[in-house]
Amino acid sequence: MELDKNGGLVVVAPRSWSKAKINTVLTQNLPSVERFLTRARKLQRQPLLYTSGELHLFLGERYPLVINPDSGRKTSVAFDGTELQVNGGQPDRERVWLALQNWYRAQALEVFSARLGVIAGRADWVGDREIPLKFRRMKRTWGNCSNKGVIKLNTHLIKAPLPVLDAVIAHELCHLEEMNHGKAFYALLERLNPNWREDRARLRAEGNIYLQ
């Protein structure tokens, strides 16, 4: 399940399912659907202003933005575990936005590589192979794996909790062995991440707020 930009429910189902079957499944799981809608609409993203005091995500937690302008210094971002400090430059939205995007990318380079190493170590089909890893800011895709074994991750995932990031990495690692989404693929995924259904549901519910 997902939300569209207007807060409407979007159901992701196998192509073989009829509308009647989808409606039956939704009716049978109505309490879960209602909980999803309540949570997802509450989390649906609001436009960010990039001003001091505004809360910004990093690894699933929200931290206040603190802007310390100084025209004599180059704009940079520092994180002390309690707040995101944008230091130097002018306090206009574009400069603050760009500084944060550069900082997020730098964190992604470090965190994604580390998590890939940890999860690949649990995937026996990976063995000793070196896995090329690329990063890109994408609007809808969280990750993909090419037929050459290159894994690409959405930089915005640095805003997600580690279990969600790990779930995306596990999904793409399974594609190194199974390029489709058949039974063999999901058998691998079940071994590597038994909680993949919950993690996928959380990403679908919260994903919009990461894409800013």
C-alpha positions in Angstrom: 0.0 0.0 0.0 1.1 3.6 -0.7 -0.4 7.1 -0.6 -0.7 9.3 -3.7 0.1 13.0 -3.5 -3.4 13.8 -2.4 -3.4 11.2 0.5 -5.4 8.6 -1.4 -4.8 4.9 -1.0 -2.8 3.1 -3.7 -2.8 -0.7 -3.6 0.2 -2.6 -5.0 -1.0 -6.0 -5.9 0.0 -8.8 -8.4 -1.3 -8.2 -11.9 -3.2 -11.5 -11.8 -5.5 -10.2 -9.0 -8.9 -9.0 -9.9 -10.5 -5.9 -8.4 -12.9 -8.2 -6.5 -10.0 -10.0 -4.9 -8.2 -6.8 -4.0 -11.4 -5.5 -2.4 -11.9 -8.7 -0.5 -8.3 -8.6 0.9 -8.7 -5.0 1.9 -12.0 -5.7 3.7 -10.5 -8.7 5.5 -7.6 -6.5 6.7 -9.5 -3.3 7.3 -8.0 -2.6 10.8 -4.5 -2.8 9.3 -5.5 -0.6 6.3 -6.9 2.0 8.6 -3.8 2.0 10.8 -1.7 2.4 7.7 -3.7 5.3 6.4 -3.6 7.1 9.7 0.1 6.7 10.1 1.0 7.4 6.5 -1.2 10.6 6.2 0.3 11.9 9.5 3.8 11.4 8.0 3.0 12.7 4.5 5.6 15.2 3.7 5.2 18.9 4.2 7.3 21.4 2.2 10.6 22.1 4.0 11.6 25.8 4.4 15.2 25.2 5.5 15.1 27.6 8.4 16.5 27.4 11.9 14.4 25.2 14.2 13.0 23.0 11.5 13.3 19.3 12.0 15.3 17.2 9.4 15.7 13.5 9.2 18.9 11.5 9.5 18.9 7.7 9.9 15.3 7.8 11.0 15.5 10.5 13.7 14.5 14.1 13.4 17.1 16.8 14.4 16.6 20.5 14.6 18.3 22.7 11.9 20.5 25.4 13.3 21.8 28.0 10.8 24.9 30.0 11.7 25.5 32.5 8.8 28.9 34.0 8.2 29.5 35.6 4.8 33.3 35.1 5.3 33.1 31.3 5.5 32.2 28.6 3.1 28.9 26.9 3.9 29.3 23.5 5.6 27.2 21.2 7.8 28.2 19.7 11.2 26.3 17.1 13.2 26.9 16.7 16.9 24.3 14.0 17.6 21.6 16.5 18.7 21.3 19.0 15.9 22.3 19.7 12.3 24.3 22.9 12.1 24.7 24.8 8.8 27.7 27.1 9.3 28.9 29.9 7.1 27.6 31.5 3.9 24.2 33.3 3.6 21.1 31.9 5.3 19.1 31.6 2.1 17.1 28.5 1.3 19.1 27.4 -1.8 22.5 27.6 0.0 21.1 25.7 3.1 19.4 23.1 0.8 22.6 22.5 -1.2 24.8 22.3 1.9 22.5 19.7 3.4 22.3 17.6 0.2 26.1 17.5 0.0 26.3 16.5 3.6 23.7 13.8 3.1 25.6 12.4 0.2 28.8 12.3 2.1 27.1 10.4 5.0 25.5 8.0 2.4 28.9 7.2 1.0 30.1 6.1 4.4 27.0 4.5 5.9 25.8 2.6 2.7 29.2 1.1 2.1 29.4 -0.1 5.7 25.9 -1.6 5.7 26.5 -3.3 2.4 29.5 -5.0 3.8 27.7 -6.2 6.9 24.7 -7.6 5.0 26.7 -9.1 2.2 28.6 -11.0 4.8 25.4 -12.8 5.7 24.6 -13.6 2.0 26.5 -16.8 1.2 25.9 -16.5 -2.5 27.9 -13.3 -2.6 31.1 -15.0 -1.6 34.3 -12.9 -2.0 33.0 -10.9 -5.0 33.4 -7.2 -5.0 30.1 -5.4 -5.3 30.2 -2.0 -7.2 28.0 0.5 -5.3 26.7 3.7 -6.8 24.5 6.5 -5.3 21.9 8.7 -6.9 19.1 11.0 -5.8 16.0 9.3 -7.3 12.3 10.2 -7.1 10.7 6.8 -6.8 13.3 4.0 -6.9 15.0 3.1 -3.7 17.5 0.8 -5.2 18.3 -1.4 -8.2 20.8 -4.1 -9.3 22.0 -4.2 -12.8 22.7 -7.4 -14.7 26.4 -6.6 -14.3 26.0 -6.8 -10.6 26.2 -3.0 -9.9 24.0 -2.0 -7.0 22.6 1.5 -7.0 21.0 3.1 -3.9 18.9 6.2 -3.5 20.8 8.8 -1.5 17.6 9.8 0.3 17.7 6.5 2.2 20.2 8.1 4.5 17.2 9.7 6.1 15.5 6.3 6.8 16.0 4.1 9.9 18.8 1.6 9.5 16.4 -1.4 9.3 14.7 0.2 6.3 18.0 0.9 4.6 19.2 -2.6 5.4 16.0 -4.0 3.9 16.7 -2.2 0.6 20.3 -3.5 0.5 19.2 -7.0 1.3 16.6 -6.9 -1.6 19.3 -5.8 -4.1 21.8 -8.3 -2.9 19.3 -11.1 -3.6 19.1 -9.8 -7.2 22.8 -10.7 -7.6 21.6 -14.3 -7.6 18.0 -14.0 -8.8 17.2 -11.1 -11.2 13.5 -11.5 -11.1 10.9 -11.5 -8.3 10.1 -15.2 -8.5 9.8 -17.8 -5.7 13.6 -18.4 -5.7 14.2 -14.6 -5.1 11.8 -14.4 -2.2 13.3 -17.6 -0.7 16.7 -15.9 -0.6 15.2 -12.7 0.8 13.4 -14.6 3.5 16.8 -16.1 4.6 18.6 -12.7 4.5 15.8 -10.6 6.0 12.9 -12.5 7.6 11.2 -9.1 8.4 11.2 -7.9 4.8 7.4 -7.6 4.6 7.3 -5.3 7.6 10.2 -3.3 6.3 8.6 -2.9 2.9 5.4 -1.8 4.4 7.2 0.8 6.5 9.1 2.2 3.5 5.9 2.5 1.5 4.2 4.3 4.4 7.0 6.6 5.2 8.9 6.9 2.0 7.5 10.2 0.9 9.0 12.1 3.8 12.5 10.9 2.8 12.3 12.4 -0.7 12.9 16.0 0.2 
